Each structure stands twice: as C-alpha cells, then as structure tokens.
Amino acid sequence: MEACSLEELKEHFEAKIERLTRCMDLAAEVIGLGAPVTKCREQLIAVNSELCLAESAVGQLREHVKIQRQQVEEAKVAMENELVNHVKYTVTHLPDRLPSLQKPQQNSNQVEQSNHRIPLIPRQASNHDINHERPPSATDKKSTGFKKQHYVPQMEILTIDEFNSVPKYMKGRLSYNIINSMVDGINLTLTTKYDLMHKVPSKLTEAKRKKYHKFKEQENKNTKGVFFFIDDDFKNYSKLKYDNTARSIITILRHVGRLREIRGGGVTRFAVI
C-alpha cells in the first residue's frame, strides 16, 4: 500500500480494521474450545491473527505520530525563541542611523585622490530624492507658478565598514553614532547656509544681507562649484559645539573622503566631496 500522507494511511487502516472487526464478530461464533476444526475455522483464525497485527501496527503508528507532533511543537517553540532572540539582538545593536547607500571601501590612494576632487554636480534636495520627480519644464513653471528649487549638498553618513577602516589612534573613544551626529550637523549647516546664498540679496533683511556678503567673501577661485563651510558656520547653524571632538571628527571625515580642506586668505574651508 502506497500512501502520500498520514491522512491516507490512516484512512487505509481504518477501513481495514472495520472489515476485520466484522470478521472477528463472525470468528467469535466459530472460535471456541469445543468448536470443530474446519476450513472455515482456520480461515477465521488467520483473519483474527491479521487483525491483531493490524491493531498493533496502528498502535505503533499512533505512537509515532504522537512523538512527531511533540517534536514539531518543540521545534516551533525553539524557532520562536531563536527568532525572538535574533530580533532582540538586532534591536539592541541597530545603529541610530543607517546609510542609504553602501560605499566601497577606499584605499589610501583613493582617499588621497578624493581630497583633490571637486564635485561637479551637487546632490539633490532630499524631497526630490524621495519623490523621484522629474524636473518641471518651462511649460510646467508657467502653468503651475512653479518656484525654482535650489539644491544643497547632503553628506552621506558613514557606513560600518568605513567606521571600522578608521585607525584606532584617529577614532579614540568616538562612537559610530557620535561621528554621524556630526554629519547631521554639517548637513544642517550647509542647508542653512546655501538656502541663504540662493536668495536675492536686495530682498534680505540687513542682518541676513551682511551674512550673505560674508559668505561671498569666503569664496575664491578654488571654491567654484564647491559647497563648503567654515568653523564659524558650524558653530552658528549646526546646533553642536565646535570643540576638540568636532575637530577630530572632521579629521576622520577627511580620512574617509567626505571632506577636503581649501585654504586661502587666512580661512580654512571644509568642502563636501
């Protein structure tokens, strides 16, 4: 008998037991101490013996199914416990920030080259990145009264691989989250600065106009097409302190190719790569 499932095997044995039970009822009338030995009696004895074997096999099958069910339940509990432990570990060790794009690890030559690289195309504003909308055409601008959008650079946070590639003497006790908090501060500084730089000076208040011209004075021939900030910009707009820790993190960001220095006129500029 070939069964594809335990259910089919069960139905097979139940049908067989039912037939044999009827035979046992007949056998009870024949099998006895003083019953004559006849061909019918011999056949019924054989049937009775087969029924006993079938009952034994069914009993063993039930016991086996019971054991298998118990093992399945134990496996479910073990799997749930393992899943819970895995989730707890993930939640405990999940960084506060996750990089949107895994960058390939740079060797020392690549980092040195990146320190002299000028970004030709600035990153697009985050809203545009999320919506993936096409830039509006001239017709769209006229029909919708579209106001020209400006783009500001956004530095990507460090990946775990980049953080691990930073030498120990350079990191010290700085954690992954502290470094990326600095990245957030730099992005806020750049957004605030270049939002002002894209405005028309004549429409600004006197205080903002002074800041605008101060930003323009910091530019030179080496900053063309480059987005940069100085330490005063970071102090004023990042909401973070510009202390020794901040300076160490800027050194790390230069090491991994996120920033480069542009000096001149007594001003140190930190340009986003």
C-alpha positions as CSV (number, residue, x, y, z in Angstrom):
1,M,0.0,0.0,0.0
2,E,1.4,3.4,-1.0
3,A,0.2,6.4,0.9
4,C,1.1,10.0,0.1
5,S,0.2,11.3,3.5
6,L,-0.5,10.2,7.1
7,E,-4.2,11.0,6.4
8,E,-4.4,8.5,3.6
9,L,-2.5,5.9,5.7
10,K,-5.0,6.5,8.5
11,E,-8.0,6.0,6.2
12,H,-6.5,2.8,4.8
13,F,-6.0,1.3,8.3
14,E,-9.4,2.4,9.5
15,A,-11.1,0.7,6.5
16,K,-9.1,-2.4,7.0
17,I,-9.9,-2.5,10.8
18,E,-13.6,-2.1,10.1
19,R,-13.6,-5.1,7.7
20,L,-11.6,-7.2,10.1
21,T,-13.8,-6.3,13.0
22,R,-16.8,-7.7,11.2
23,C,-14.8,-10.8,10.6
24,M,-14.0,-11.0,14.3
25,D,-17.7,-10.9,15.1
26,L,-18.1,-13.9,12.8
27,A,-15.0,-15.6,14.2
28,A,-16.4,-15.3,17.8
29,E,-19.2,-17.7,16.8
30,V,-16.7,-20.3,15.5
31,I,-13.6,-20.0,17.6
32,G,-14.1,-21.8,20.8
33,L,-12.8,-24.5,23.0
34,G,-15.1,-27.2,21.6
35,A,-15.5,-25.9,18.1
36,P,-14.8,-28.4,15.3
37,V,-11.6,-27.8,13.2
38,T,-12.9,-26.9,9.8
39,K,-11.6,-24.9,6.9
40,C,-13.8,-22.0,7.8
41,R,-12.4,-22.0,11.4
42,E,-8.8,-22.0,10.1
43,Q,-9.6,-19.0,7.8
44,L,-11.2,-17.1,10.6
45,I,-8.2,-17.8,12.9
46,A,-6.0,-16.4,10.2
47,V,-8.2,-13.4,9.9
48,N,-8.1,-12.9,13.6
49,S,-4.3,-13.1,13.6
50,E,-4.1,-10.5,10.8
51,L,-6.5,-8.2,12.7
52,C,-4.2,-8.4,15.8
53,L,-1.2,-7.5,13.7
54,A,-3.1,-4.6,12.1
55,E,-4.2,-3.3,15.6
56,S,-0.6,-3.5,16.7
57,A,0.6,-1.6,13.6
58,V,-2.0,1.1,14.1
59,G,-1.0,1.4,17.8
60,Q,2.7,1.8,16.8
61,L,1.7,4.4,14.1
62,R,-0.3,6.4,16.6
63,E,2.6,6.4,19.0
64,H,4.9,7.5,16.2
65,V,2.5,10.3,15.2
66,K,2.3,11.4,18.8
67,I,6.1,11.6,19.0
68,Q,6.3,13.5,15.7
69,R,3.7,16.0,16.9
70,Q,5.6,16.6,20.1
71,Q,8.8,17.1,18.1
72,V,7.1,19.6,15.8
73,E,5.8,21.6,18.8
74,E,9.2,21.6,20.4
75,A,10.7,22.8,17.1
76,K,8.1,25.6,16.9
77,V,9.0,26.8,20.4
78,A,12.7,26.6,19.6
79,M,12.2,28.5,16.4
80,E,10.1,31.2,18.1
81,N,12.7,31.6,20.9
82,E,15.5,31.9,18.3
83,L,13.6,34.4,16.3
84,V,12.8,36.5,19.5
85,N,16.5,36.4,20.5
86,H,17.5,37.4,17.0
87,V,15.1,40.4,17.0
88,K,16.2,41.5,20.4
89,Y,19.9,41.3,19.3
90,T,19.1,43.3,16.2
91,V,17.2,46.0,18.1
92,T,19.9,46.3,20.7
93,H,22.7,46.6,18.1
94,L,20.8,48.6,15.4
95,P,22.6,51.9,14.8
96,D,20.6,55.1,15.2
97,R,21.3,55.8,11.5
98,L,21.5,53.5,8.5
99,P,23.3,54.5,5.3
100,S,21.2,54.8,2.2
101,L,24.0,53.5,0.0
102,Q,26.9,51.3,0.8
103,K,30.1,52.9,-0.4
104,P,33.0,50.8,-1.4
105,Q,35.9,51.0,1.0
106,Q,38.7,53.3,-0.2
107,N,42.3,52.6,0.0
108,S,44.9,55.3,0.8
109,N,45.4,56.2,-2.8
110,Q,41.7,56.7,-3.4
111,V,41.4,58.8,-0.3
112,E,44.3,61.0,-1.4
113,Q,42.7,61.4,-4.8
114,S,39.3,62.2,-3.3
115,N,40.9,65.0,-1.3
116,H,41.6,66.8,-4.6
117,R,38.3,66.1,-6.2
118,I,35.8,68.8,-6.9
119,P,32.1,67.8,-7.0
120,L,30.8,68.7,-10.5
121,I,27.1,68.1,-9.7
122,P,25.7,68.8,-6.2
123,R,23.4,66.3,-4.5
124,Q,19.7,67.0,-5.0
125,A,17.4,68.0,-2.1
126,S,16.0,65.1,-0.1
127,N,12.4,65.8,-1.1
128,H,13.3,65.3,-4.7
129,D,15.3,62.2,-3.9
130,I,12.3,60.7,-2.1
131,N,9.7,61.5,-4.7
132,H,11.9,60.8,-7.8
133,E,10.0,63.5,-9.6
134,R,11.3,64.8,-13.0
135,P,12.4,68.5,-13.1
136,P,9.5,70.6,-14.2
137,S,9.6,72.0,-17.8
138,A,9.2,75.7,-18.7
139,T,5.6,75.0,-19.6
140,D,5.0,73.5,-16.1
141,K,6.5,76.5,-14.5
142,K,4.2,78.9,-16.3
143,S,1.1,76.8,-15.7
144,T,1.7,76.0,-12.1
145,G,3.5,79.1,-10.9
146,F,6.5,76.8,-10.0
147,K,9.1,78.4,-7.8
148,K,12.6,77.4,-8.7
149,Q,14.1,74.8,-6.4
150,H,17.6,75.0,-5.2
151,Y,19.9,72.1,-4.4
152,V,22.1,71.7,-1.4
153,P,24.7,69.1,-0.9
154,Q,24.0,66.4,1.7
155,M,26.8,64.3,3.1
156,E,26.0,60.7,3.5
157,I,26.6,59.1,6.9
158,L,29.4,56.7,7.4
159,T,28.9,53.1,6.8
160,I,30.0,50.5,9.4
161,D,32.9,49.4,7.1
162,E,34.1,53.0,6.7
163,F,33.9,53.4,10.5
164,N,35.9,50.2,11.1
165,S,38.5,51.4,8.5
166,V,39.4,54.5,10.5
167,P,42.6,53.9,12.5
168,K,42.2,53.5,16.2
169,Y,44.5,56.4,17.1
170,M,42.3,58.6,15.0
171,K,38.9,57.4,16.4
172,G,40.0,57.2,20.0
173,R,36.8,56.7,22.0
174,L,34.5,58.2,19.4
175,S,31.5,56.0,18.6
176,Y,29.8,55.4,15.3
177,N,26.7,57.4,16.4
178,I,28.7,60.4,17.6
179,I,30.5,60.7,14.2
180,N,27.2,60.5,12.3
181,S,25.7,63.1,14.6
182,M,28.5,65.4,13.4
183,V,27.5,64.5,9.8
184,D,23.9,65.6,10.6
185,G,25.2,68.9,12.0
186,I,27.3,69.5,8.8
187,N,24.3,68.8,6.6
188,L,22.2,71.3,8.7
189,T,24.9,73.9,8.4
190,L,25.2,73.5,4.6
191,T,21.4,73.6,4.2
192,T,21.0,76.7,6.2
193,K,24.0,78.5,4.6
194,Y,23.1,77.7,1.0
195,D,19.4,78.4,1.5
196,L,20.5,82.0,2.3
197,M,23.0,82.1,-0.6
198,H,20.3,81.3,-3.1
199,K,18.2,84.3,-2.1
200,V,18.3,87.7,-3.8
201,P,20.4,90.0,-1.6
202,S,18.2,93.0,-2.2
203,K,15.2,91.2,-0.7
204,L,17.0,90.2,2.5
205,T,17.0,91.9,5.8
206,E,20.1,93.9,6.7
207,A,21.4,91.2,9.1
208,K,20.9,88.5,6.6
209,R,22.4,90.6,3.8
210,K,25.6,91.0,5.9
211,K,25.8,87.2,6.3
212,Y,25.2,86.8,2.6
213,H,28.1,89.1,1.7
214,K,30.3,87.5,4.4
215,F,29.7,84.1,2.7
216,K,30.6,85.6,-0.7
217,E,33.8,87.0,0.7
218,Q,34.9,83.5,1.8
219,E,34.8,82.3,-1.8
220,N,37.8,82.2,-4.1
221,K,38.8,80.6,-7.4
222,N,39.3,77.2,-5.7
223,T,35.7,77.1,-4.3
224,K,34.0,77.4,-7.7
225,G,31.3,74.7,-7.9
226,V,32.1,73.6,-4.4
227,F,29.9,73.6,-1.3
228,F,31.8,74.3,1.8
229,F,31.6,75.7,5.4
230,I,33.9,77.1,7.9
231,D,34.1,76.6,11.7
232,D,32.0,79.7,12.4
233,D,29.3,78.4,10.1
234,F,29.2,75.1,12.0
235,K,29.1,76.9,15.4
236,N,26.2,79.1,14.2
237,Y,24.0,76.6,12.4
238,S,24.7,73.1,13.4
239,K,23.4,73.3,17.0
240,L,26.5,71.4,18.0
241,K,29.7,72.5,19.7
242,Y,32.8,73.0,17.6
243,D,35.3,71.7,20.1
244,N,38.2,69.2,20.0
245,T,35.8,66.3,19.5
246,A,34.3,68.1,16.4
247,R,37.8,68.7,15.1
248,S,38.7,65.1,15.5
249,I,35.6,64.0,13.6
250,I,36.4,66.4,10.8
251,T,39.8,64.7,10.5
252,I,38.0,61.4,10.3
253,L,35.6,62.7,7.6
254,R,38.6,63.9,5.6
255,H,40.2,60.5,6.1
256,V,37.2,58.6,4.6
257,G,36.8,61.1,1.8
258,R,33.8,63.0,2.9
259,L,35.5,66.4,3.2
260,R,38.6,68.2,2.0
261,E,40.3,71.4,3.1
262,I,40.6,74.6,1.0
263,R,42.9,77.1,2.5
264,G,43.5,80.7,1.5
265,G,43.1,84.2,2.8
266,G,43.6,83.0,6.4
267,V,40.4,80.9,6.2
268,T,40.1,77.1,6.3
269,R,37.2,75.9,4.3
270,F,35.8,72.3,4.6
271,A,34.4,71.3,1.2
272,V,31.9,68.4,0.8
273,I,33.1,65.8,-1.6
